[in-house]
Amino acid sequence: MTKAHELREMSSEHLALTLKDTTSNLFHLRLQAQTERLDAPSELRKQRRLIARIKTIQNQRQRAAATAAEAGPPTETSEP
C-alpha cells in the first residue's frame, strides 16, 4: 500500500501513470467481483482509496500552482 507521503514525493508524471495503472487494476477487480472470482474483496477498497489519495494530491498541486500563478512575482511600487 502506498502511503500519502510516498505519493507526494512522486513527480506529477509518475503520479498520473500510477493513477492510470490503479484505475485499470480496479476495473479488472470489479470484473472479477462480478464473475465471483475475486480472491480478496478488500482489494477493491484499497484500490479506491489509493485512487482518492492520488486525486487529492493532484488537486492540491493544481491549487498550489494556481495560487502561485495568481500571486505572481511581487511587484515593487515606487513612491515619488
Backbone as numpy.savetxt, mean C-alpha at the origin, in Angstrom:
# Nx Ny Nz CAx CAy CAz Cx Cy Cz
4.45 -12.47 7.06 3.61 -11.29 7.06 4.49 -10.06 7.06
4.19 -9.15 6.20 4.95 -7.93 6.09 4.40 -6.89 7.05
5.27 -6.34 7.85 4.88 -5.31 8.82 4.81 -3.96 8.12
4.12 -3.02 8.74 3.96 -1.69 8.15 5.30 -0.98 8.03
6.18 -1.12 9.02 7.46 -0.43 8.93 8.32 -1.01 7.80
8.16 -2.29 7.50 8.88 -2.89 6.37 8.34 -2.35 5.05
7.03 -2.15 4.99 6.42 -1.61 3.78 6.84 -0.16 3.55
6.96 0.61 4.64 7.35 2.01 4.51 8.78 2.16 3.98
9.62 1.17 4.23 10.99 1.22 3.76 11.11 0.91 2.27
10.06 0.34 1.68 10.08 -0.01 0.26 9.93 1.23 -0.61
10.45 1.15 -1.83 10.26 2.24 -2.78 8.82 2.18 -3.30
8.39 3.25 -3.91 7.01 3.31 -4.42 6.77 2.26 -5.49
7.78 2.03 -6.34 7.63 1.05 -7.41 7.52 -0.36 -6.83
8.36 -0.65 -5.84 8.33 -1.98 -5.22 7.01 -2.18 -4.46
6.51 -1.12 -3.87 5.24 -1.19 -3.15 4.09 -1.48 -4.12
4.12 -0.83 -5.28 3.08 -1.06 -6.29 3.14 -2.50 -6.81
4.34 -3.01 -6.99 4.50 -4.39 -7.45 3.99 -5.37 -6.39
4.28 -5.09 -5.13 3.80 -5.94 -4.04 2.28 -5.91 -3.98
1.68 -4.75 -4.19 0.22 -4.63 -4.21 -0.37 -5.47 -5.34
0.25 -5.41 -6.50 -0.24 -6.18 -7.64 -0.17 -7.68 -7.35
0.95 -8.13 -6.81 1.11 -9.54 -6.48 0.11 -9.99 -5.41
-0.07 -9.16 -4.40 -0.98 -9.51 -3.30 -2.42 -9.56 -3.79
-2.79 -8.63 -4.66 -4.14 -8.62 -5.21 -4.39 -9.87 -6.05
-3.40 -10.26 -6.83 -3.50 -11.47 -7.63 -3.62 -12.71 -6.74
-2.82 -12.73 -5.70 -2.86 -13.85 -4.76 -4.22 -13.94 -4.07
-4.78 -12.81 -3.69 -6.10 -12.79 -3.06 -7.17 -13.32 -4.02
-7.06 -12.97 -5.28 -8.01 -13.46 -6.28 -7.96 -14.99 -6.35
-6.76 -15.53 -6.39 -6.63 -16.99 -6.47 -7.12 -17.66 -5.19
-6.89 -17.03 -4.06 -7.40 -17.58 -2.80 -8.93 -17.58 -2.78
-9.52 -16.54 -3.33 -10.99 -16.49 -3.39 -11.54 -17.58 -4.28
-10.84 -17.83 -5.40 -11.28 -18.92 -6.28 -11.20 -20.26 -5.56
-10.12 -20.46 -4.81 -9.99 -21.70 -4.06 -11.08 -21.82 -2.99
-11.41 -20.70 -2.38 -12.45 -20.72 -1.35 -13.80 -21.08 -1.95
-14.07 -20.62 -3.16 -15.35 -20.91 -3.80 -15.45 -22.38 -4.22
-14.31 -22.95 -4.59 -14.32 -24.35 -5.00 -14.03 -25.29 -3.83
-14.00 -24.73 -2.62 -13.78 -25.47 -1.39 -12.45 -26.22 -1.37
-11.41 -25.60 -1.92 -10.08 -26.21 -1.93 -9.09 -25.37 -1.12
-9.59 -24.43 -0.37 -8.73 -23.54 0.40 -8.25 -24.25 1.66
-6.92 -24.30 1.82 -6.35 -24.99 2.98 -6.41 -24.13 4.23
-6.07 -22.85 4.10 -6.01 -21.97 5.27 -6.90 -20.75 5.03
-8.12 -20.76 5.55 -9.02 -19.62 5.36 -8.48 -18.32 5.94
-7.57 -18.41 6.89 -7.01 -17.20 7.48 -6.15 -16.42 6.48
-5.72 -17.08 5.41 -4.90 -16.39 4.40 -5.69 -15.28 3.70
-6.99 -15.47 3.55 -7.83 -14.43 2.94 -7.74 -13.14 3.75
-7.88 -13.26 5.05 -7.85 -12.10 5.93 -6.47 -11.45 5.90
-5.41 -12.25 5.91 -4.04 -11.72 5.90 -3.78 -10.93 4.62
-4.24 -11.47 3.50 -4.01 -10.79 2.22 -4.80 -9.49 2.14
-6.04 -9.50 2.63 -6.85 -8.28 2.63 -6.21 -7.20 3.49
-5.70 -7.58 4.63 -5.07 -6.62 5.53 -3.77 -6.08 4.94
-3.02 -6.93 4.25 -1.79 -6.48 3.60 -2.11 -5.47 2.51
-3.15 -5.73 1.74 -3.57 -4.79 0.69 -3.97 -3.45 1.33
-4.69 -3.51 2.43 -5.09 -2.28 3.11 -3.88 -1.51 3.62
-2.88 -2.21 4.16 -1.66 -1.54 4.64 -0.93 -0.85 3.49
-0.82 -1.57 2.37 -0.10 -1.00 1.22 -0.82 0.23 0.70
-2.13 0.15 0.57 -2.91 1.29 0.07 -2.84 2.47 1.03
-2.83 2.19 2.32 -2.72 3.26 3.31 -1.38 3.98 3.17
-0.32 3.23 3.02 1.01 3.84 2.89 1.11 4.63 1.59
0.55 4.09 0.51 0.55 4.83 -0.76 -0.23 6.14 -0.62
-1.36 6.09 0.06 -2.17 7.29 0.27 -1.42 8.31 1.11
-0.72 7.86 2.14 0.06 8.76 2.98 1.16 9.44 2.17
1.81 8.68 1.30 2.86 9.26 0.45 2.30 10.28 -0.52
1.13 9.99 -1.09 0.50 10.93 -2.02 0.12 12.22 -1.30
-0.43 12.10 -0.11 -0.80 13.29 0.65 0.41 14.11 1.06
1.50 13.43 1.43 2.72 14.14 1.81 3.30 14.86 0.60
3.26 14.23 -0.56 3.77 14.86 -1.77 2.90 16.06 -2.16
1.59 15.91 -2.00 0.69 17.02 -2.34 0.88 18.19 -1.38
1.07 17.89 -0.12 1.30 18.94 0.86 2.62 19.65 0.60
3.64 18.89 0.25 4.95 19.48 -0.04 4.88 20.34 -1.30
4.15 19.88 -2.30 4.02 20.64 -3.54 3.18 21.90 -3.33
2.17 21.76 -2.48 1.30 22.91 -2.20 2.05 23.99 -1.44
2.84 23.58 -0.48 3.61 24.54 0.32 4.69 25.19 -0.54
5.32 24.40 -1.38 6.35 24.91 -2.27 7.54 25.45 -1.49
8.51 25.94 -2.23 9.68 26.50 -1.54 9.30 27.82 -0.87
9.91 28.09 0.26 9.60 29.36 0.94 10.04 30.55 0.10
9.17 31.52 0.03 9.50 32.71 -0.75 9.92 33.81 0.21
10.92 34.56 -0.23 11.41 35.66 0.60 10.67 36.93 0.19
10.23 37.63 1.19 9.57 38.90 0.94 10.53 40.00 1.37
10.69 40.93 0.51 11.59 42.05 0.87 10.76 43.28 1.16
11.04 43.90 2.26 10.34 45.10 2.64 11.22 46.29 2.32
10.65 47.37 1.80 11.45 48.54 1.43 12.00 49.31 2.60
